[in-house]
């Protein structure tokens, strides 16, 4: 029989993974606001910061989606495609932190 602590730990781990995956686009944008990155750089960043090994296919799918939306631009430099924010992408990264309080209220309401 599962202990309550073990169940909570398992649930928290799953929620952690879901949040990172569901907000992957925003995470990529915020990290690109600091420096240009390749898809591999993003995979490494996610693994180091969140301890989740994201597949390169998932990361590149998000990068292509962000590129189609006009938020990022990819350019080849020394055999790597590096992504940078466009003007629209920079505007999005400025708006994301302003949503923090609204997001926290949403999460509290979701679980109450």
ABEGO torsion letter per residue (X at the ends): XBBAAAAAAAAAAAAAAAAAAAAAAAAAAAAAAABBBBAAAAAAAAAAAAGBBBBAAAAAAAAAAAAAAGABBBBBBGGBBBBBBBAAAAAAAAAAAAAAAAAAAAAAAAAX
